[in-house]
Amino acid sequence: MTTITQAPLTYAQQLVLRLEQGTPGSVLGPRFLVRVAFTVRHEIDLEVLRQAVGDVVARHDALRTIVTADGLRVLPPMPGRLIVEEIDDVDAFLARASEDDYPSGEPPLLWVRLGRCTGGESILVIVAHHIAADGWSLPLLARDLVDAYTGRSRGGEPFEADVMQYASVAEDDFSDDWQATISRALPYWRERLVGTEQLMLPVPTPAPPGPQSTIRFRIPAELWPRLVTAARRSRTTPATMLFTAFVATIYPDQRDVVVPIITSGRQPSEWYTVGLMINVLWLRVTRDDPADLRETLRRADRTCREAYAHDIPLLRVLGEAPGLAKVAFRPRPVIEATYPAFQVIPTSPIGPVSSDPTLVLEPIAEDRQPGLPAPASLAWSMRLDETVNGYVTFDSHLYSPEWIDEHIERYLMVLAELADGGGAA
């Protein structure tokens, strides 16, 4: 008998579905994706890989869900999707893998694409619909695919679904303990977000929403260690330094600013669960003198510490800030102002399980892959890998590449000033 499990929508899913209501297709459409790409420099057994993809689908129930307005329908294990093609142009293959359509209503919501090159190498791309997975989930999916392939290739049994399931996260979102924590944090947000609907930043070119573009940049190798040292001396974190530079760059003259910060939204118990768990914290930084970088750093540091100490789902926060909720999610035929978003993507704590894998995945640099759409007019992301990379996704009707390039240059200058002690106490 086929068993279908019912579960409530998580707060993260309710949040993105609210975006979908304002801009149909932005969330449930076939281009709201997360993906990661690898080079494989050895022969691959396609039948074993196909079985391994099915094992990953069976392990994580989020990949087998149908999202409706009433909740989640979790389907039983099903075959995975492996798409294999012969390729002679790696960049074209990566572009197709990022730009093809992946329907959100047709589980499993995981696609593994394998491009086989001449000479024995292959390009492997893991794609998941964002309604079922987030950026944190990608290292989990890659790790589990490697482990499943390794076990299968050595004659082992499929591994057990011994991780916390997404349906359990959905149930926990409405537990008595978590609801009590939320209730204690709400007064903080009620006070902090008064009047923030007046703090939207005018866009350079008011216009109807348009297609998105992405511009990437890299923190110079010699700058990052200096910035880490400066953060330690200032009793703050490198992430706060990156956020401070964003505030100083995007709001050089505005005393009172509010910035939506995209976070992982995860508790440690959920680290190994695949699913959409992002949250957004609205950080309000009030300064007497916007030109004083030291003051901006101090205020940003205090704001970050307070906000993370009161980290609860944005959907509940918006109930305490109806003015902000109205302007942040209101569909507008012409966009005149917006809230630029910021995020720091830390190095994943998820490590390999197998010490001697039979599937070896070498990551392909993010800057070689096409940018993915984001449900924001301007999203500024900093990724902390072996190098520190930034990428700015923007609405090309509202912002020009020249505007973005100018502000990236300014951002790097502010970071250099912070590294030289410009924000030190």
Buried (B, 14 or more C-beta within 10 A) or exposed (E): EEEEBEBBBBBBBBBBBBBBEBBEEBBBBBBBBBBBBBBBEEEBBEEBBBBBBBBBBBBBBBBBBBBEEEBBBBBEBEEBBBEBEEBEEBEEBBEBBBEBEBEBEEBBBBBBBBBBBEEEBBBBBBBBBBBBBBBBBBBBBBBBBBBBBBBBBEEEEBBEEEBBBBBBBBEBBEEEEBEEEBEEBBEBBEEBBBEBBEBBBEBEBEBEBBEBBBBBBBBEEEBBEBBBEBBEEBEBBBBBBBBBBBBBBBBEEBEBBBBBBBBBBBBEEBBBBBBBBBBBBBBBBEBEEBEBBBBBBBBBBEBBEEBEEBBBBBBBBBEBBEBBBEBBBEEBEEBEBBBBBBBBBEEBEBEEEBEEBBBEBEEBEBBEBEBBBBBBBBBBBBBBEEEBBBBBBBBBBBBBEEBBEEBBEBBBEBBBBBBEBBBBE
